[in-house]
Amino acid sequence: MSGADRATGEAGAGDSRAFWVAAPGRGELRAAPLSPPVVDEVSIAAHFSAISRGTEALVFNGRVPASQYAAMRCPAQEGDFPAPVKYGYASVGRVVAAGPASPLAVGTRVFSLFPHQDRYVVPAAMAVPVPDDVPDRRAALAANMETALNALWDAGPRIGDRIVVVGGGVVGCLVAALAAGIPATQVTLVDVNPARAPLAAVLGAKFAMPDAAPGNADIVFHASGHAAGLTTALGLAGFEALLVELSWYGDRTVAVPLGEDFHARRLTLMSSQVGHVAAARRARRSYRDRLAQALALLADARFDALLDGEIAFADLPQAMAQIASPDAPAGDVLCRLVRYDHHI
């Protein structure tokens, strides 16, 4: 390697460790060899990563349908579905070495759509600087915030809309918070877990259980991940309303009640998925633009309420098995962080 190709800052060579789904339902930490960053690459030491419970549980349990193998690949994935596969997309860390053409300096805090790994090398274009007013832990929500932002772009809510969000997980809560920031909107978060009520209030929304939720909504976002939630969402939509489906069900078949008055109410059922920038903004916003906007939105300290604990990276294989267990109550986990102790 020539002198011009060598990295500046701390040495980037050596081994790191990465979390892999070794087989459906079983995870392990594996060594990941590293080389120093060259040209426009950067070496990143992870501070935190976030577990995206819904999607990662499906991946961990081997429930990605074969028809979606290509669509579900994350940017830095290694291996293939169902396993072994290295998967994840919410890592926050610090640049510890940089190639000579990198626009990012050593010491820059960054977010990257990278799996759970303690240290890694990526092109600088894959690392988006974290704003100074966004702490590391909250920045780990950026991938979920990007999904919520894309959903709002898809839906195009207007001033004064009646908006209902069914499903009080991380994405549903972020959608509710963003919608509540639109002047004169009436936003209600609907969930089967009454413990979500104080969280809804913190985020600027009202709260209701499914059997007491307000109907006649202009826009309904569904993010519960359950067919029963989708049925609830359809029932809460008003005449000619829009229902935005954010849940992904993996290999499950979902019954959608499109009989009775679905057609008479002239409802629109729309999917929203973060793999593409929403059509309403695609001509003018890149993926990086959208991610940078998501990070900027996380300057709001209220979003710390979505962080519900930390796992040491060394304990991730056992912890992921518990979090992703089909028997684990989905409503009990919001955003669980993975902590990389070399940062402490």
C-alpha positions in Angstrom: 0.0 0.0 0.0 1.4 3.4 -0.9 1.8 6.2 1.6 -1.0 8.1 -0.2 -3.4 5.3 0.5 -2.6 4.9 4.2 -5.1 6.1 6.8 -4.6 9.0 9.1 -5.5 8.9 12.8 -5.7 5.7 14.9 -4.7 2.4 13.2 -7.6 0.7 11.4 -6.1 -2.8 11.1 -7.0 -5.7 13.2 -10.1 -7.7 14.1 -13.5 -6.5 15.1 -16.5 -8.5 16.3 -19.9 -8.7 14.6 -23.2 -10.2 15.5 -24.5 -12.9 13.1 -27.7 -14.9 12.9 -25.9 -18.2 12.7 -29.1 -20.1 12.2 -32.8 -19.2 12.6 -33.2 -18.5 16.3 -29.5 -18.5 17.2 -27.0 -15.6 17.2 -23.3 -15.5 17.8 -20.4 -13.0 17.7 -17.9 -13.6 15.0 -14.5 -12.1 14.3 -14.5 -9.6 11.4 -11.1 -8.8 10.0 -10.4 -5.1 9.2 -8.0 -3.3 7.0 -7.0 0.4 7.4 -9.3 2.7 5.5 -8.1 3.8 2.1 -9.0 6.7 -0.3 -12.4 8.0 0.9 -13.1 5.3 3.5 -13.4 5.8 7.3 -12.9 3.4 10.2 -15.7 3.8 12.8 -15.7 2.7 16.4 -19.3 2.0 17.4 -20.7 3.7 20.5 -24.3 2.3 20.3 -26.5 0.4 17.8 -30.2 0.0 18.0 -32.3 -3.2 17.6 -35.2 -2.7 15.2 -37.3 -5.2 16.9 -40.0 -5.9 14.3 -37.7 -6.4 11.3 -34.8 -8.0 13.2 -37.1 -10.5 15.0 -38.3 -11.7 11.6 -34.7 -11.9 10.3 -33.5 -13.6 13.5 -36.2 -16.2 13.3 -35.7 -16.9 9.6 -39.0 -15.5 8.5 -38.0 -13.4 5.6 -39.8 -14.9 2.6 -37.6 -16.0 -0.3 -39.4 -13.6 -2.6 -38.1 -10.7 -0.5 -34.5 -11.8 -0.1 -33.2 -9.1 -2.4 -35.6 -6.3 -1.2 -34.7 -6.9 2.4 -30.9 -6.7 2.1 -29.6 -3.9 4.2 -26.7 -1.7 2.9 -23.8 -3.5 4.7 -25.3 -7.0 5.0 -23.1 -10.0 4.8 -24.3 -13.5 4.2 -27.7 -14.4 2.9 -31.2 -15.1 4.3 -32.2 -17.1 6.1 -28.7 -17.7 7.6 -25.9 -17.2 8.3 -26.4 -13.5 7.9 -25.1 -10.3 9.4 -28.0 -7.9 9.6 -28.8 -4.5 11.1 -28.9 -0.8 10.2 -28.6 1.6 13.1 -25.1 2.2 14.3 -23.7 5.3 15.9 -20.0 5.8 16.5 -16.9 7.9 16.0 -14.5 8.1 13.1 -11.2 6.8 14.4 -9.2 6.7 11.1 -9.8 8.2 7.7 -8.4 7.7 4.2 -6.7 10.6 2.6 -9.7 11.6 0.4 -12.3 11.3 3.2 -14.4 14.3 3.8 -14.9 13.2 7.4 -12.2 14.0 10.0 -11.1 11.8 12.7 -13.3 12.4 15.8 -16.5 13.1 13.8 -19.6 11.4 15.3 -21.5 9.6 12.6 -24.6 7.4 12.0 -24.3 4.6 9.6 -26.8 2.0 8.3 -24.5 -0.8 9.5 -25.1 -4.1 11.4 -24.2 -4.7 15.0 -20.4 -4.6 15.0 -17.9 -2.9 17.3 -15.6 -1.5 14.6 -16.0 -1.3 10.9 -14.7 0.4 7.7 -17.1 2.0 5.2 -17.0 4.6 2.4 -17.4 8.0 4.0 -20.6 8.4 1.9 -22.2 5.8 4.2 -21.5 7.8 7.4 -23.7 10.8 8.1 -22.5 13.3 10.7 -24.6 13.4 13.9 -25.6 17.0 14.8 -24.0 18.4 17.9 -27.3 18.7 19.7 -28.2 15.0 19.2 -26.6 12.7 21.8 -25.2 9.3 20.7 -28.0 7.2 22.3 -30.8 9.2 20.7 -29.0 9.2 17.4 -29.5 5.5 17.3 -33.2 6.1 16.5 -32.3 7.6 13.1 -33.3 4.6 11.0 -36.7 4.5 12.7 -37.1 8.2 12.4 -36.3 7.9 8.7 -39.1 5.4 8.3 -41.5 7.7 10.1 -40.4 10.7 8.1 -40.9 8.8 4.8 -44.4 7.8 6.0 -45.3 11.4 6.5 -44.0 12.3 3.1 -46.1 9.5 1.6 -49.3 10.5 3.4 -49.0 14.3 2.9 -51.0 15.4 6.0 -52.6 18.8 6.0 -53.2 21.5 8.7 -56.1 20.5 10.9 -56.2 16.8 9.9 -57.6 14.2 12.3 -54.8 11.6 12.4 -54.8 8.2 14.1 -51.7 6.0 14.6 -52.4 2.4 15.5 -49.5 0.8 17.1 -47.4 2.4 19.9 -44.0 0.9 19.0 -41.0 3.1 18.1 -42.1 3.8 14.5 -45.7 4.5 15.5 -44.6 6.8 18.3 -42.3 8.7 16.0 -45.1 9.1 13.4 -47.4 10.4 16.1 -44.9 12.9 17.3 -44.1 14.2 13.8 -47.8 14.5 12.9 -48.5 16.3 16.2 -46.1 19.0 15.2 -48.4 20.0 12.3 -50.5 23.0 13.3 -54.1 22.2 14.5 -53.8 18.4 13.9 -55.6 16.1 16.2 -53.4 13.1 16.7 -54.3 10.0 18.7 -52.0 7.1 19.4 -53.9 3.8 19.7 -52.4 0.7 21.4 -53.5 -2.3 23.4 -51.0 -1.4 26.1 -52.4 1.3 28.4 -48.9 2.0 29.6 -48.3 3.8 26.3 -50.6 6.7 27.5 -48.0 8.7 29.3 -45.6 8.3 26.4 -48.3 9.6 23.9 -48.7 12.7 26.1 -44.9 13.3 26.1 -45.0 13.2 22.3 -47.9 15.6 22.0 -50.6 13.1 21.1 -53.7 11.8 22.8 -54.0 8.1 23.7 -56.8 5.6 23.3 -57.3 1.8 23.6 -58.7 0.2 20.4 -62.3 0.0 21.6 -62.3 3.7 22.5 -60.4 5.2 19.6 -61.9 8.1 17.6 -63.1 7.3 14.1 -63.7 9.4 11.1 -60.0 10.1 10.7 -58.5 11.8 7.7 -55.4 9.7 7.8 -54.7 6.4 9.7 -51.2 5.1 10.1 -50.9 1.4 11.0 -47.7 0.3 12.7 -48.7 -2.5 15.1 -47.4 -5.4 13.1 -50.6 -7.4 13.8 -53.6 -8.2 11.6 -55.9 -7.1 14.4 -54.3 -3.7 14.4 -54.9 -3.4 10.7 -58.6 -4.3 11.2 -58.8 -1.6 13.9 -57.1 0.9 11.6 -59.5 0.3 8.7 -62.4 0.8 11.1 -61.1 4.2 12.2 -60.8 5.7 8.8 -63.4 8.2 7.7 -65.0 8.5 4.3 -62.4 8.7 1.5 -59.6 8.6 4.1 -56.1 7.3 3.6 -54.7 4.3 5.5 -50.9 4.0 5.4 -49.6 0.5 6.2 -46.2 0.6 7.8 -46.2 -2.9 9.2 -44.2 -5.7 7.5 -45.4 -9.2 8.2 -42.5 -11.3 6.7 -43.8 -14.7 5.6 -47.2 -14.3 7.4 -50.4 -14.2 5.4 -52.6 -11.3 6.7 -56.4 -11.2 6.4 -57.6 -7.8 5.5 -61.4 -7.0 5.9 -62.2 -5.4 2.6 -65.9 -6.4 2.6 -68.8 -4.6 4.2 -68.4 -0.8 3.7 -64.7 -0.7 2.6 -65.7 0.2 -0.9 -68.6 2.4 0.0 -66.3 4.5 2.1 -63.9 4.8 -0.8 -60.9 4.1 1.4 -57.3 4.2 0.1 -54.9 1.5 1.5 -51.3 2.5 0.8 -48.0 0.8 1.7 -45.1 2.9 3.0 -41.6 1.4 3.0 -38.3 3.1 3.7 -36.4 1.2 0.9 -37.4 4.1 -1.5 -37.7 7.8 -0.8 -41.4 8.7 -0.9 -42.6 9.5 -4.4 -43.6 13.0 -3.3 -40.0 13.9 -2.5 -38.0 11.4 -4.6 -37.1 13.9 -7.3 -35.6 16.4 -4.8 -34.3 14.3 -1.9 -31.6 11.7 -1.9 -31.3 8.8 0.7 -28.6 10.8 2.4 -30.8 13.9 2.5 -33.5 12.0 4.1 -31.2 10.4 6.7 -29.7 13.8 7.5 -33.2 15.2 8.1 -34.1 12.3 10.3 -31.0 13.0 12.5 -31.8 16.7 12.7 -35.3 15.9 13.9 -33.8 13.9 16.8 -32.6 17.1 18.5 -35.9 16.9 20.4 -35.1 15.5 23.8 -38.6 14.1 24.1 -37.5 11.2 22.0 -35.3 9.9 24.8 -38.6 8.4 26.2 -38.4 5.8 23.4 -35.1 4.4 24.7 -35.8 1.7 27.2 -32.5 0.1 28.1 -29.1 -1.1 27.0 -27.5 -4.4 26.3 -23.7 -5.0 26.4 -22.5 -6.1 23.0 -21.0 -9.2 24.5 -24.5 -10.2 25.7 -26.3 -9.6 22.4 -26.7 -13.2 21.2 -28.6 -14.2 24.3 -30.5 -10.9 24.5 -31.6 -11.1 20.9 -33.0 -14.5 21.4 -35.2 -13.2 24.2 -36.3 -10.0 22.4 -37.1 -11.8 19.2 -38.8 -14.8 20.8 -42.3 -15.3 19.4 -43.5 -15.5 23.0 -42.0 -12.1 24.0 -44.8 -9.5 24.5 -44.2 -7.1 21.5 -45.5 -4.1 23.4 -43.0 -4.4 26.2 -39.9 -3.4 24.1 -39.4 0.0 22.5 -35.9 0.8 21.4 -33.3 -1.4 23.0 -29.7 -0.2 22.5 -26.6 -2.2 22.2 -23.6 -0.7 24.1 -20.0 -1.1 22.9 -17.9 -1.0 26.0 -14.7 0.3 24.3 -16.5 3.6 24.2 -17.0 3.8 28.0 
